[in-house]
Amino acid sequence: MKSGKTRHGHAVGTASAYGDRAGALYDQYAAGLYSQARLTLDDPGVAEQVVCDVLAEEYGRAPAPEDDGADASYRLAVSAYRRCEELDRNLDRDDRGPGSRRPGEWLTA
């Protein structure tokens, strides 16, 4: 598996080298989902968990008979946002650093 670093310093692999659906999902969506979760939660570890949860859920879905790339992209983005909201509610937010925000605050400000 190839690996590199994102601009945030986290390792990113190329899982599709194994030729499976999970790897293809990871390669296509992981970086964008991570960026979305990282911006929403401001916590790299929790953002990684969001990506794992969302991709595992998607992998558990039956593959669409036709290419639903646009639908999958939208579905995964919404799923990641909802997972961020869920995790944010469950985390102790007292240890949040200065300048942090709750999911969606940038939309209402």
C-alpha positions as CSV (number, residue, x, y, z in Angstrom):
1,M,0.0,0.0,0.0
2,K,1.4,3.4,-0.9
3,S,1.1,6.1,1.6
4,G,1.7,9.7,1.9
5,K,0.7,12.6,4.1
6,T,-2.2,15.0,3.8
7,R,-1.6,18.6,4.3
8,H,-2.7,18.0,7.9
9,G,0.1,15.4,8.4
10,H,-2.0,12.3,8.5
11,A,-1.1,9.3,6.5
12,V,-3.2,8.5,3.5
13,G,-2.9,5.1,1.8
14,T,-4.0,3.8,-1.5
15,A,-6.2,0.9,-0.6
16,S,-7.5,0.1,-4.0
17,A,-4.2,-1.5,-4.8
18,Y,-5.9,-4.6,-3.4
19,G,-8.6,-4.3,-6.0
20,D,-11.6,-4.5,-3.7
21,R,-14.7,-2.4,-3.3
22,A,-13.7,-1.1,0.1
23,G,-10.4,0.1,-1.3
24,A,-12.1,1.8,-4.2
25,L,-14.5,3.6,-1.8
26,Y,-11.5,4.6,0.4
27,D,-9.5,5.9,-2.5
28,Q,-12.4,7.9,-3.9
29,Y,-13.9,9.4,-0.8
30,A,-11.6,9.3,2.3
31,A,-9.7,12.5,1.7
32,G,-12.8,14.6,1.1
33,L,-14.6,13.1,4.0
34,Y,-11.6,13.6,6.3
35,S,-11.4,17.2,5.3
36,Q,-15.1,17.7,5.9
37,A,-15.0,16.0,9.3
38,R,-11.7,17.8,10.4
39,L,-13.2,21.2,9.6
40,T,-16.5,20.3,11.3
41,L,-15.0,18.8,14.5
42,D,-11.6,20.4,14.7
43,D,-10.2,17.1,16.0
44,P,-8.0,14.9,13.8
45,G,-8.6,11.7,15.7
46,V,-12.3,12.0,15.7
47,A,-12.3,13.0,12.1
48,E,-10.5,9.8,11.2
49,Q,-13.1,7.9,13.2
50,V,-15.9,9.6,11.2
51,V,-14.3,8.5,7.9
52,C,-14.0,4.9,9.1
53,D,-17.6,4.8,10.3
54,V,-19.0,6.4,7.2
55,L,-17.0,4.2,4.8
56,A,-17.8,1.0,6.7
57,E,-21.5,1.9,6.6
58,E,-21.3,2.5,2.8
59,Y,-19.4,-0.7,2.3
60,G,-22.2,-2.6,4.1
61,R,-24.7,-1.2,1.6
62,A,-25.5,-3.4,-1.4
63,P,-23.7,-2.0,-4.5
64,A,-25.9,0.0,-6.8
65,P,-26.6,-1.8,-10.1
66,E,-25.7,1.3,-12.0
67,D,-23.0,3.9,-11.3
68,D,-24.4,6.2,-8.7
69,G,-21.2,8.2,-8.1
70,A,-23.1,11.5,-7.6
71,D,-25.6,9.9,-5.3
72,A,-22.8,8.2,-3.3
73,S,-20.9,11.4,-3.0
74,Y,-23.9,13.2,-1.6
75,R,-24.9,10.3,0.6
76,L,-21.4,10.0,2.1
77,A,-21.1,13.8,2.7
78,V,-24.5,13.8,4.5
79,S,-23.6,10.7,6.5
80,A,-20.3,12.2,7.6
81,Y,-21.9,15.4,8.7
82,R,-24.5,13.5,10.7
83,R,-21.8,11.4,12.3
84,C,-19.9,14.5,13.2
85,E,-23.0,15.9,14.9
86,E,-23.5,12.7,16.8
87,L,-19.9,12.5,18.0
88,D,-19.9,16.2,18.9
89,R,-22.9,15.7,21.1
90,N,-21.2,12.8,22.8
91,L,-17.8,14.4,23.4
92,D,-16.9,16.4,26.4
93,R,-16.7,19.8,24.8
94,D,-14.9,21.4,27.9
95,D,-11.6,20.5,26.4
96,R,-12.3,22.3,23.2
97,G,-9.6,24.7,22.2
98,P,-10.0,28.4,21.5
99,G,-11.6,29.2,18.2
100,S,-13.4,25.8,18.0
101,R,-16.9,25.6,16.8
102,R,-19.8,23.2,16.9
103,P,-20.9,21.5,13.7
104,G,-22.9,23.9,11.5
105,E,-21.9,27.1,13.4
106,W,-20.2,28.5,10.3
107,L,-23.6,28.1,8.5
108,T,-25.5,30.2,11.1
109,A,-22.9,32.9,11.8
